[in-house]
């Protein structure tokens, strides 16, 4: 996945066989690691700590002009 500047958003997807195992992964990993993320914007530039976010994926949204 890419942002509006075509930079990698640094995300991935994992599929589990059951909701229980997915919840165990979310509970065990969410916020447990801090990554050093490069950030360049009009306000600041540099490396900043960013927590690992583990959650269920957002439902797919339809784009304008697309049918589901």
Backbone as a chain_set.jsonl record, in Angstrom:
{"seq": "XXXXXXXXXXXXXXXXXXXXXXXXXXXXXXXXXXXXXXXXXXXXXXXXXXXXXXXXXXXXXXXXXXXX", "coords": {"N": [[0.84, -1.172, 0.0], [0.467, 2.254, -0.711], [1.14, 5.716, 0.097], [-0.082, 9.106, -0.474], [2.186, 10.224, -1.545], [3.412, 8.212, -2.841], [4.951, 6.629, -1.232], [5.821, 3.74, 0.666], [3.381, 2.518, 2.884], [3.992, 0.84, 4.878], [2.575, -1.438, 5.745], [0.951, -4.618, 6.3], [-0.815, -7.704, 5.652], [-2.397, -10.398, 7.333], [-3.878, -13.581, 7.367], [-5.964, -15.445, 9.423], [-7.035, -18.675, 10.662], [-9.083, -18.724, 12.49], [-11.22, -16.498, 14.366], [-10.513, -16.307, 17.012], [-7.725, -16.91, 17.124], [-6.765, -14.775, 15.66], [-7.504, -12.638, 17.33], [-5.887, -13.231, 19.531], [-3.355, -12.719, 18.449], [-3.586, -9.974, 17.935], [-4.011, -8.98, 20.55], [-1.595, -9.798, 21.718], [0.444, -8.527, 20.269], [-0.121, -5.841, 19.544], [1.022, -2.604, 19.861], [3.366, -3.417, 21.13], [5.923, -3.228, 20.046], [8.251, -0.713, 19.09], [8.844, 1.206, 16.322], [11.308, 2.893, 14.37], [10.488, 5.558, 12.517], [10.765, 7.269, 9.488], [10.021, 10.601, 8.886], [8.905, 13.097, 6.844], [7.765, 16.212, 6.448], [6.079, 19.36, 6.001], [6.271, 20.398, 8.516], [8.14, 19.019, 10.175], [11.172, 17.05, 10.131], [12.792, 13.906, 10.214], [13.644, 11.014, 12.301], [11.233, 9.237, 14.099], [9.723, 7.713, 16.984], [7.374, 5.078, 16.573], [4.549, 3.237, 17.338], [3.909, -0.284, 16.856], [1.024, -1.198, 15.188], [-1.582, -3.385, 15.457], [-4.408, -4.762, 14.126], [-7.827, -5.522, 13.152], [-8.519, -5.518, 9.653], [-9.77, -2.677, 7.857], [-13.033, -2.561, 6.402], [-13.332, -3.126, 2.872], [-13.662, -0.322, 0.807], [-15.787, 1.021, -1.703], [-14.673, 2.558, -4.67], [-15.258, 5.735, -6.239], [-17.361, 5.411, -9.065], [-17.027, 2.67, -9.25], [-18.459, -0.595, -9.073], [-19.706, -2.957, -6.712]], "CA": [[0.0, 0.0, 0.0], [1.248, 3.481, -0.854], [0.464, 6.947, 0.483], [-0.26, 10.063, -1.574], [3.506, 10.542, -2.102], [3.88, 6.948, -3.405], [5.823, 5.99, -0.253], [5.212, 2.575, 1.296], [2.721, 2.797, 4.155], [4.56, -0.068, 5.868], [1.553, -2.307, 6.341], [0.82, -5.953, 5.739], [-2.036, -8.4, 6.026], [-2.261, -11.796, 7.718], [-5.179, -14.221, 7.48], [-5.983, -16.511, 10.424], [-8.103, -19.651, 10.473], [-10.212, -18.442, 13.385], [-11.237, -15.171, 14.979], [-9.822, -16.41, 18.304], [-6.278, -16.795, 16.928], [-6.521, -13.392, 15.235], [-7.597, -11.798, 18.531], [-4.701, -13.498, 20.345], [-2.25, -11.992, 17.811], [-3.816, -8.547, 18.175], [-3.772, -8.723, 21.978], [-0.201, -10.046, 22.064], [1.421, -7.735, 19.521], [-0.475, -4.431, 19.361], [1.725, -1.644, 20.7], [4.485, -3.994, 21.866], [7.191, -2.844, 19.429], [8.333, 0.663, 18.603], [9.663, 1.295, 15.127], [11.815, 4.228, 14.042], [9.861, 5.888, 11.25], [11.208, 8.51, 8.877], [8.888, 11.475, 8.616], [9.262, 14.357, 6.21], [6.605, 17.029, 6.13], [6.395, 20.782, 6.082], [6.43, 20.766, 9.923], [9.328, 18.432, 10.795], [11.878, 16.002, 9.392], [13.642, 13.087, 11.068], [13.164, 9.699, 12.72], [10.372, 9.349, 15.271], [9.197, 6.409, 17.428], [6.01, 4.808, 16.128], [4.19, 1.905, 17.838], [3.328, -1.268, 15.952], [-0.432, -1.255, 15.328], [-2.124, -4.651, 14.962], [-5.867, -4.673, 14.245], [-8.573, -6.065, 12.022], [-8.506, -4.627, 8.485], [-10.997, -1.935, 7.586], [-13.746, -3.133, 5.252], [-12.995, -2.511, 1.592], [-14.615, 0.698, 0.369], [-15.875, 1.154, -3.156], [-14.177, 3.819, -5.217], [-16.259, 6.363, -7.126], [-17.441, 4.801, -10.376], [-16.872, 1.217, -9.15], [-19.587, -1.319, -8.48], [-19.221, -4.098, -5.915]], "C": [[0.89, 1.243, 0.0], [0.435, 4.697, -0.392], [0.376, 7.888, -0.719], [1.06, 10.489, -2.215], [4.172, 9.311, -2.713], [4.902, 6.254, -2.512], [5.081, 4.784, 0.333], [4.589, 2.972, 2.626], [3.19, 1.841, 5.244], [3.531, -0.965, 6.521], [1.529, -3.65, 5.629], [-0.454, -6.597, 6.24], [-1.73, -9.856, 6.325], [-3.664, -12.366, 7.866], [-5.069, -15.392, 8.453], [-7.162, -17.437, 10.171], [-9.309, -19.371, 11.361], [-10.091, -17.034, 13.954], [-10.472, -15.186, 16.302], [-8.308, -16.265, 18.148], [-5.905, -15.391, 16.458], [-6.548, -12.458, 16.441], [-6.379, -11.999, 19.426], [-3.491, -12.757, 19.771], [-2.38, -10.492, 18.059], [-3.48, -8.202, 19.618], [-2.292, -8.852, 22.337], [0.798, -9.105, 21.414], [1.123, -6.243, 19.446], [0.246, -3.543, 20.369], [2.963, -2.169, 21.405], [5.851, -3.607, 21.309], [7.126, -1.377, 19.014], [9.305, 0.683, 17.442], [10.15, 2.726, 14.97], [11.325, 4.542, 12.638], [10.384, 7.227, 10.757], [9.984, 9.34, 8.533], [9.4, 12.768, 8.017], [7.977, 15.078, 5.852], [7.011, 18.488, 6.232], [6.643, 21.228, 7.523], [7.719, 20.237, 10.541], [9.915, 17.351, 9.903], [12.731, 15.213, 10.38], [13.046, 11.735, 11.352], [12.394, 9.84, 14.03], [9.88, 7.964, 15.679], [7.737, 6.261, 17.027], [5.639, 3.401, 16.584], [3.642, 1.001, 16.73], [1.829, -1.33, 16.226], [-0.914, -2.545, 14.68], [-3.624, -4.608, 15.199], [-6.517, -5.387, 13.069], [-8.546, -5.043, 10.887], [-9.837, -3.893, 8.383], [-11.703, -2.595, 6.407], [-13.38, -2.392, 3.973], [-14.09, -1.529, 1.195], [-14.631, 0.744, -1.166], [-15.392, 2.532, -3.566], [-15.269, 4.416, -6.094], [-16.211, 5.751, -8.522], [-17.279, 3.295, -10.399], [-18.147, 0.609, -8.613], [-19.022, -2.516, -7.737], [-19.806, -5.371, -6.381]], "O": [[1.941, 1.265, 0.641], [-0.792, 4.706, -0.479], [0.718, 7.511, -1.84], [1.06, 11.054, -3.309], [5.351, 9.35, -3.064], [5.641, 5.386, -2.975], [3.859, 4.81, 0.475], [5.21, 3.69, 3.41], [2.829, 2.007, 6.409], [3.605, -1.226, 7.722], [2.021, -3.794, 4.51], [-1.098, -6.083, 7.155], [-0.905, -10.477, 5.655], [-4.544, -11.712, 8.425], [-4.18, -16.233, 8.319], [-8.155, -17.051, 9.553], [-10.432, -19.742, 11.019], [-9.004, -16.46, 14.015], [-9.851, -14.189, 16.671], [-7.67, -15.576, 18.943], [-4.846, -14.876, 16.819], [-5.697, -11.576, 16.556], [-5.887, -11.039, 20.02], [-2.684, -12.221, 20.531], [-1.393, -9.82, 18.358], [-2.75, -7.246, 19.88], [-1.789, -8.097, 23.17], [1.889, -8.902, 21.946], [2.051, -5.449, 19.296], [0.097, -3.711, 21.579], [3.563, -1.448, 22.202], [6.843, -3.654, 22.037], [6.069, -0.873, 18.634], [10.446, 0.235, 17.56], [9.477, 3.665, 15.394], [11.703, 3.869, 11.678], [10.442, 8.199, 11.51], [9.024, 8.832, 7.954], [10.231, 13.453, 8.614], [7.192, 14.593, 5.037], [8.166, 18.8, 6.519], [7.17, 22.319, 7.743], [8.337, 20.928, 11.351], [9.236, 16.81, 9.03], [13.327, 15.795, 11.286], [12.06, 11.34, 10.73], [12.861, 10.495, 14.961], [9.643, 7.121, 14.815], [6.958, 7.208, 17.13], [6.346, 2.45, 16.25], [2.997, 1.469, 15.792], [1.414, -1.497, 17.373], [-0.683, -2.774, 13.493], [-4.071, -4.439, 16.333], [-5.849, -5.798, 12.121], [-8.55, -3.837, 11.136], [-10.884, -4.412, 8.768], [-11.049, -3.13, 5.512], [-13.146, -1.184, 3.988], [-15.278, -1.848, 1.237], [-13.611, 0.53, -1.821], [-15.663, 3.533, -2.903], [-16.107, 3.691, -6.629], [-15.133, 5.592, -9.094], [-17.384, 2.688, -11.464], [-18.839, 1.216, -7.796], [-17.966, -3.031, -8.103], [-19.508, -6.428, -5.825]]}, "num_chains": 1, "name": "protein.A"}
